[in-house]
Amino acid sequence: MKKIILSAIILLSAFLMAKPYIQFSFSGTGDLSDLAKGYTISSVTDSERFYIYFSEAFKVIFKEVKFQDFFTSENILSGNFKEAEYRLILNVNDFSLNYFKKKKEYLKDNENGDYILINGNYIRVYVGEWYRYDYEKDRYILDKKNGRYVKSIDGKYYYYFGDFYRRIPVEETWARMKIDVDYELYDGKEEIINGTFKKGVEKRLVYYTYDELNRKIVRHFENEKLWMSDIAEELSKKVLNDLKKEFVIEANLIDYKDVVVIIDKGREEGVKPEMAFESKGNIFVVREVTQNTSEAEIVKYSSVPIREVKSLREDQNFRYPSLFHIGAGYSNLSGVYLLLGLRSIDLSWREKSYGGVLVSYDLLGNEVKYGVDFRMKLYKGFFAGFSTSKDYSMFYGGISVFNFNPYIGLSDKGFVFGGDLSW
């Protein structure tokens, strides 16, 4: 009786929810194909943005946990109680794994190795003998303390600071994995999404190192299941991203106070914390989610007041502006310069102020100079700043046109003009 009640609750919920209802179907067999299918279904399910019509998908994702044991029959969920609104067809054309061997001739041994690696070539040298070049005598002199040159068996000298190697031929085991998947989403008979995912990867599974302390070869193993899972997860995220782009969440603003707004979509519609919404240039980031509503913070204002905002649309490309500042320019005082520092921004994402390090190159004096720079935005693109180093101090002002900032100023060395580009 409990099973029937639980099933009825799930069925009733399915009819009441507004999220898209998707049926999965697959082609391709084998454990690797099941891995691709399972990760895809898990990714879509965990997003909580879609309802899944369980048929073959049910067997793939829940075969390990035996989820169907909770119900009278698996067919309760996979039956025809509701026609799926959309059908996602995932065709696993190839998901294969092949093993092969690779020979390796040299292992790292910085204690007693007698080979060095130069431009991809292993060169045998005299162990422990270091040389320095004496310019007065025009020859290499043995100097184990200060020398940076090693001598090869054939008599050549090499300036060297890398690792040393021992010649120990071993055979490593590698795996070559290929995945080729295409997928389509249909609304009835109309195709609304299609995509492909192809990748080829080679990984080392068994390899060897040399234990310099105990003077023995050590065998190492990599778990191929981990990187196979990584690739299957990469596929699943691509499919999910394509679905999210097609089914963008839309909401209505129902209340606001200060920088906090309440929207009429919540966990039931797949809204999650840190999700961003946009309306007429205003950006809102979700902080708290309940079953049917969400609380979001205004992180960017536009010229449209919040009181005029009615509807919001999910912004899947949202990124916070960077606080890092970089600029490059020229002035008649310091020559060519580079600016590196941090900036502050307001809720319209306009730069308010900037402070950082200035590195300049004086073309006339052929000299590198260092200093600090501070700049503040004023009104409608105008800015004022102060820059100082051991050689000068100056006050300046200018106007920003897109990313270009021309300015004029006065210093203890006279009149200054210049300009820079900033990002």
HURA-V452892 format. One line per field, one symbol per residue. ss: DSSP state (H for helix, E for strand, - for the rest). A space follows every 50 residues. Layout:
ss: ???
//
This chain:
ss: -HHHHHHHHHHHHHHH---EEEEEEEE---HHHHHHHHHHHHHHHH---E EEE--HHHHHHH----HHHH----HHHH-------EEEEEEEEEEEEEEE EEEEEEEE------EEEE--EEEEEEEEEEEEEE----EEEE------EE EE----EEE----EEEEEEEEEEEEEEEEEEEEEEEE--EEEEEEEEEEE EEEEEEEEEEE----EEEEEE--HHHHHHHHHHHHHHHHHHHHHHH---E EEEEEEE--EEEE---HHH------EEEE--EEEEEEEE----EEEEEEE -----HHH--EEEE---------EEEEEEEE---EEEEEEEEEEE----- EEEEEEEEEEEE----EEEEEEEEEEE----EEEEEEEE---EEEEEEEE E--EEEEEEEE--EEEEEEEEE-
//
